[in-house]
Amino acid sequence: MTPCVYLTEPNTHLCRSSCYNPKEHHCCERNQKPHWFYTSGQIKATPTVYNPHIQVCCDGCISAWKPWMDQCCGETLYGSGQRGVLCCNNTLYEDRVDGQECSEMGIPYNPAKGTICCSQFHGSPGQHCCGTEIYRPDVEICCNGHRHPKSENIHCCGVKAYNIKDPQMKCCAGTLYTLTSLHKHGGDLQCCGSTLQEPQDICCSSEEEEVIYSAKTGFRCCGHLYYNTTLWSCCAGRLRSIHEPGQGQRKMINESRVLSVNNLNKTDLCQKMHIGTVESVSQQSVVFGNVLTVHGMEVEALPFPYVLETDDRCSFPKLILGKTYFFNKVNVFTDFNHDSVLQSLHFIISKCSP
């Protein structure tokens, strides 16, 4: 088929540089990175035109159609009625016995004979996996592939497990600190990323990262940046030179950063706060959707939408549309320790329970 310069009836569709009639041909495209070469019995070209009446396209590879070959496994054509074949993770395995299935890692195994965890086979069928090992979820907790005994108020911190109500323990983004390394700190323990913050330091945080700085007179946070207020101003996480037109003294002293729920002590954590998804942001207010009021162990749904008035928009951090935040009338919080809202709520309710 020759390259197409002008699309004319009936050749109204393009496949790379070739035009074709969609009633007679289709475009065979590779799902991932294109490549061009030929092999015996197959045309490996992405994309290229083929005749669906006599050919089959499997991930950019064209094979001759056969009545018993009706499935694709990656680039390979095979038949669903074939005995002894199993398609796992786009790889066709042959000489398989009946009853074999694909593991989560795409490896064939027989679940009646054992459990496969990652690539490790265990001769105990019907078990749960924790990394490469099997574990018992009724008496154990799995933390990133590591097993630990299960007990009340035990949560994961990276690969370790700890009691979230133990004041001598602090989890900072997957790194667990205990009293042996905290005795010199005193007071409420604060995290900055995976590091425990020294009392004389400042932690500036944004959506992207948390950074520790040595405290300096005349400096403040603007997101994860620490700026000199005699040179810069900050508004909603954005730095501007004070020499720009319209930059006044009021904006020079503003601070804007996302705070961490993890740094709230139990008293503050269990006070009333809201959680919601940012729908819209203006200079005077923020519109949140799907808002819940969280007050210790009590959770209540609020009417939609929820409008949060902002007296000083510059003091609020940069908020991303569609992202979920904890907030009150003064601050906006995120949770750097947990990967989902459900994990965050579970942590708060567990921490605030008697």
C-alpha positions as CSV (number, residue, x, y, z in Angstrom):
1,M,0.0,0.0,0.0
2,T,1.5,3.3,-1.1
3,P,1.8,6.4,1.2
4,C,-1.3,8.6,1.2
5,V,-1.0,12.3,0.3
6,Y,-4.7,13.2,0.2
7,L,-7.5,11.3,2.0
8,T,-10.1,10.3,-0.6
9,E,-13.1,8.1,-0.5
10,P,-13.2,5.2,0.4
11,N,-9.6,5.5,1.8
12,T,-10.5,7.7,4.7
13,H,-8.2,6.3,7.5
14,L,-4.5,6.7,8.1
15,C,-2.1,4.0,9.4
16,R,1.2,5.8,9.8
17,S,1.7,7.3,6.3
18,S,-0.7,4.9,4.5
19,C,-4.4,5.4,3.8
20,Y,-6.8,2.5,3.8
21,N,-10.5,1.6,3.6
22,P,-11.7,0.6,7.1
23,K,-14.3,-1.7,5.6
24,E,-11.6,-3.8,4.1
25,H,-8.5,-3.3,6.2
26,H,-7.4,-2.4,9.7
27,C,-4.3,-0.8,11.2
28,C,-2.1,-3.1,13.2
29,E,-0.4,-1.1,16.0
30,R,2.0,-2.2,18.7
31,N,0.9,-1.5,22.3
32,Q,4.3,-0.3,23.4
33,K,7.5,1.0,21.7
34,P,7.3,0.7,17.9
35,H,9.8,-1.5,16.1
36,W,10.3,-2.5,12.4
37,F,11.7,-5.9,11.3
38,Y,10.6,-9.1,9.7
39,T,10.7,-12.7,10.9
40,S,9.5,-16.0,9.5
41,G,5.7,-16.0,9.0
42,Q,5.2,-12.7,10.7
43,I,5.4,-9.0,9.8
44,K,6.6,-7.0,12.8
45,A,5.9,-3.4,11.8
46,T,4.1,-0.7,13.8
47,P,1.8,0.4,12.6
48,T,0.9,-1.4,9.3
49,V,-2.3,-2.2,7.4
50,Y,-3.7,-5.7,7.4
51,N,-6.7,-7.6,6.1
52,P,-8.8,-8.8,9.1
53,H,-10.5,-11.5,7.0
54,I,-7.3,-13.5,6.4
55,Q,-4.9,-12.1,9.0
56,V,-4.7,-11.5,12.8
57,C,-2.9,-8.6,14.5
58,C,-1.2,-9.4,17.9
59,D,0.5,-6.4,19.4
60,G,1.9,-5.1,16.1
61,C,2.6,-8.6,14.7
62,I,0.5,-9.9,11.8
63,S,-0.1,-13.7,11.4
64,A,-2.2,-15.7,9.0
65,W,-5.7,-16.4,10.3
66,K,-6.5,-20.0,11.2
67,P,-10.0,-21.1,12.5
68,W,-8.5,-22.7,15.6
69,M,-6.2,-19.8,16.5
70,D,-8.4,-17.1,18.1
71,Q,-6.4,-15.5,20.9
72,C,-3.4,-13.3,21.3
73,C,-0.7,-13.6,24.0
74,G,1.5,-10.6,23.5
75,E,2.8,-11.0,20.0
76,T,1.9,-14.7,19.8
77,L,-1.2,-16.1,18.2
78,Y,-2.7,-19.2,19.9
79,G,-6.0,-21.0,20.4
80,S,-8.1,-20.9,23.5
81,G,-8.9,-24.6,23.0
82,Q,-5.3,-25.7,22.9
83,R,-4.2,-28.1,25.6
84,G,-1.0,-27.5,27.5
85,V,-0.7,-23.7,26.9
86,L,-1.1,-20.9,29.4
87,C,-0.8,-17.1,28.7
88,C,0.8,-15.2,31.6
89,N,1.8,-11.6,31.4
90,N,1.8,-11.6,27.6
91,T,4.1,-14.7,27.5
92,L,2.8,-18.0,26.2
93,Y,3.9,-21.1,28.2
94,E,3.7,-24.5,26.6
95,D,3.7,-28.0,28.0
96,R,1.6,-26.9,31.0
97,V,-0.5,-29.4,33.0
98,D,-4.2,-28.9,33.7
99,G,-5.1,-26.7,36.7
100,Q,-2.2,-24.3,36.4
101,E,-2.9,-20.6,36.7
102,C,-0.9,-17.3,36.5
103,S,0.5,-15.9,39.7
104,E,0.4,-12.1,40.5
105,M,3.9,-11.9,39.1
106,G,2.9,-13.7,35.8
107,I,4.4,-17.1,36.6
108,P,2.5,-20.3,36.0
109,Y,1.8,-22.5,39.0
110,N,-0.8,-25.0,40.3
111,P,-2.7,-23.4,43.3
112,A,-3.8,-26.9,44.4
113,K,-0.2,-27.8,45.1
114,G,1.1,-24.7,46.8
115,T,1.3,-20.9,47.0
116,I,3.7,-18.8,44.9
117,C,4.9,-15.5,46.5
118,C,6.6,-13.3,44.0
119,S,8.9,-15.9,42.4
120,Q,9.2,-18.2,45.5
121,F,7.1,-21.4,45.6
122,H,5.8,-22.7,48.9
123,G,4.3,-26.2,49.3
124,S,1.3,-24.9,51.3
125,P,-1.8,-24.2,49.1
126,G,-4.2,-21.4,49.8
127,Q,-1.9,-19.2,51.8
128,H,-1.4,-15.4,51.8
129,C,1.8,-13.8,50.7
130,C,4.1,-11.2,52.5
131,G,6.9,-10.5,50.0
132,T,8.4,-13.8,49.1
133,E,7.1,-15.5,52.3
134,I,3.7,-16.8,53.3
135,Y,2.1,-15.3,56.5
136,R,-0.9,-15.7,58.7
137,P,-3.0,-12.4,58.7
138,D,-4.9,-13.5,61.8
139,V,-1.8,-13.3,64.0
140,E,0.7,-11.4,61.8
141,I,0.9,-8.0,60.1
142,C,2.8,-7.6,56.8
143,C,4.8,-4.4,56.3
144,N,6.3,-4.1,52.8
145,G,7.2,-7.8,52.6
146,H,8.2,-8.2,56.2
147,R,6.2,-10.2,58.8
148,H,5.6,-9.0,62.4
149,P,3.4,-10.3,65.3
150,K,0.0,-8.7,65.3
151,S,-1.3,-6.9,68.3
152,E,-3.5,-3.9,69.3
153,N,-2.7,-0.5,67.7
154,I,0.1,-2.0,65.6
155,H,0.7,-0.2,62.3
156,C,3.4,-0.4,59.7
157,C,6.2,2.1,59.3
158,G,8.1,1.1,56.2
159,V,9.3,-2.5,56.8
160,K,8.9,-2.2,60.5
161,A,5.8,-2.4,62.8
162,Y,5.1,-0.1,65.8
163,N,2.4,0.9,68.3
164,I,1.0,4.1,67.1
165,K,0.0,5.1,70.7
166,D,3.5,4.7,72.0
167,P,4.8,8.2,72.6
168,Q,8.4,7.0,72.4
169,M,8.0,6.0,68.8
170,K,7.7,8.2,65.7
171,C,7.2,7.2,62.1
172,C,8.6,9.6,59.5
173,A,7.8,8.6,55.9
174,G,8.7,5.0,56.4
175,T,11.6,5.5,58.9
176,L,10.9,4.5,62.5
177,Y,12.5,6.4,65.3
178,T,12.5,5.3,69.0
179,L,13.4,6.9,72.3
180,T,17.0,5.8,72.2
181,S,17.5,8.3,69.4
182,L,15.0,10.9,70.6
183,H,16.1,11.6,74.2
184,K,17.9,14.8,73.2
185,H,14.9,16.2,71.5
186,G,12.2,16.6,74.1
187,G,8.7,18.0,73.5
188,D,6.6,17.0,70.4
189,L,8.6,15.1,67.9
190,Q,8.4,16.5,64.3
191,C,9.1,14.8,61.0
192,C,10.5,16.4,57.9
193,G,10.2,13.8,55.2
194,S,12.0,10.7,56.5
195,T,14.2,12.7,58.9
196,L,13.5,13.6,62.5
197,Q,13.7,17.4,62.8
198,E,16.0,19.0,65.3
199,P,14.4,21.8,67.5
200,Q,16.6,24.5,66.0
201,D,15.7,23.5,62.4
202,I,12.9,24.6,60.1
203,C,11.0,22.2,57.8
204,C,9.6,23.7,54.6
205,S,7.2,21.5,52.8
206,S,5.3,21.4,49.5
207,E,3.5,18.8,47.4
208,E,6.9,17.8,45.9
209,E,9.1,17.4,49.0
210,E,10.0,18.4,52.5
211,V,13.3,20.0,53.2
212,I,15.1,20.9,56.5
213,Y,16.9,24.2,56.8
214,S,18.8,25.8,59.7
215,A,16.7,28.6,61.1
216,K,17.7,32.1,60.1
217,T,16.4,35.5,61.0
218,G,14.4,37.1,58.2
219,F,13.7,33.8,56.4
220,R,10.4,32.0,55.9
221,C,9.0,29.0,54.1
222,C,7.4,29.2,50.6
223,G,6.5,25.6,49.9
224,H,9.7,23.6,50.3
225,L,11.9,26.7,49.7
226,Y,13.3,28.9,52.5
227,Y,13.5,32.4,51.3
228,N,15.0,35.8,52.4
229,T,12.1,38.1,53.0
230,T,14.2,41.2,52.1
231,L,14.6,39.8,48.6
232,W,11.5,37.8,47.9
233,S,7.8,37.6,48.6
234,C,5.6,34.4,48.7
235,C,2.1,33.9,47.6
236,A,0.4,30.5,47.5
237,G,3.7,28.7,47.2
238,R,5.2,31.0,44.5
239,L,8.2,33.2,45.0
240,R,8.5,36.6,43.4
241,S,11.1,39.3,43.6
242,I,10.1,42.2,45.8
243,H,11.2,44.5,43.0
244,E,8.4,43.3,40.7
245,P,5.6,45.8,40.3
246,G,2.8,45.3,42.9
247,Q,4.9,43.5,45.5
248,G,4.2,45.3,48.8
249,Q,5.4,44.9,52.3
250,R,2.4,42.7,53.3
251,K,3.3,40.0,50.9
252,M,7.0,40.0,51.9
253,I,6.3,38.4,55.2
254,N,3.8,35.7,54.1
255,E,4.6,32.1,54.7
256,S,3.0,29.3,52.7
257,R,3.5,25.6,53.2
258,V,1.7,22.3,53.4
259,L,1.7,20.9,56.9
260,S,1.9,17.3,57.8
261,V,-0.9,15.5,59.7
262,N,1.8,13.2,61.1
263,N,3.3,16.1,63.1
264,L,0.1,16.9,65.0
265,N,0.1,15.6,68.6
266,K,-2.8,13.5,69.7
267,T,-4.8,16.4,71.2
268,D,-4.6,18.4,67.9
269,L,-5.0,15.4,65.7
270,C,-8.3,14.5,67.5
271,Q,-9.7,18.0,67.2
272,K,-12.4,18.7,64.6
273,M,-11.0,19.0,61.0
274,H,-12.3,18.5,57.5
275,I,-11.1,16.4,54.6
276,G,-12.1,17.1,51.0
277,T,-11.1,17.2,47.4
278,V,-10.2,20.5,45.8
279,E,-12.7,21.4,43.0
280,S,-11.8,25.1,42.4
281,V,-9.5,27.8,43.8
282,S,-9.9,31.6,43.7
283,Q,-8.3,34.6,45.4
284,Q,-11.1,34.6,48.1
285,S,-12.0,31.0,48.6
286,V,-11.5,27.3,47.9
287,V,-14.2,24.9,46.8
288,F,-13.9,21.4,48.2
289,G,-16.0,18.4,47.2
290,N,-16.8,15.1,49.0
291,V,-16.1,16.8,52.4
292,L,-16.1,14.8,55.6
293,T,-15.8,16.2,59.1
294,V,-13.4,14.1,61.2
295,H,-13.6,14.6,64.9
296,G,-11.5,11.9,66.6
297,M,-13.5,8.7,66.0
298,E,-16.5,10.5,64.6
299,V,-16.9,11.0,60.8
300,E,-19.7,13.0,59.2
301,A,-20.5,13.8,55.6
302,L,-21.1,17.5,54.7
303,P,-23.3,18.9,51.9
304,F,-21.6,19.5,48.6
305,P,-20.0,21.8,47.7
306,Y,-18.1,23.1,50.8
307,V,-16.7,26.6,50.4
308,L,-13.7,27.6,52.5
309,E,-13.2,31.4,52.7
310,T,-9.6,32.5,52.7
311,D,-8.9,35.9,54.2
312,D,-5.3,35.8,53.0
313,R,-4.9,33.6,49.9
314,C,-1.1,34.1,49.8
315,S,-0.7,32.4,53.2
316,F,-2.4,29.3,51.8
317,P,-0.2,26.8,50.0
318,K,-0.5,25.9,46.4
319,L,-3.4,23.5,46.1
320,I,-3.7,21.0,43.3
321,L,-7.1,20.4,41.7
322,G,-8.5,17.0,42.3
323,K,-6.2,16.3,45.2
324,T,-7.5,15.5,48.7
325,Y,-6.4,17.5,51.8
326,F,-7.1,17.8,55.5
327,F,-7.9,21.4,56.5
328,N,-9.3,23.7,59.1
329,K,-9.9,27.4,58.9
330,V,-6.2,28.2,59.4
331,N,-4.1,25.4,57.8
332,V,-4.0,22.8,55.1
333,F,-2.5,19.4,55.8
334,T,-1.5,16.4,53.8
335,D,-0.4,13.0,55.0
336,F,3.2,12.1,53.9
337,N,3.1,8.8,55.8
338,H,0.1,7.1,54.1
339,D,-0.7,6.4,50.5
340,S,-4.4,6.7,50.6
341,V,-7.2,8.7,52.3
342,L,-8.5,5.4,53.8
343,Q,-5.2,4.7,55.4
344,S,-5.1,8.3,56.8
345,L,-8.6,8.0,58.3
346,H,-7.8,4.6,59.8
347,F,-4.7,6.0,61.4
348,I,-6.6,9.0,62.9
349,I,-9.5,6.9,64.2
350,S,-7.1,4.4,65.7
351,K,-4.9,7.1,67.3
352,C,-7.9,8.8,68.8
353,S,-9.7,5.7,70.1
354,P,-9.6,5.2,73.9
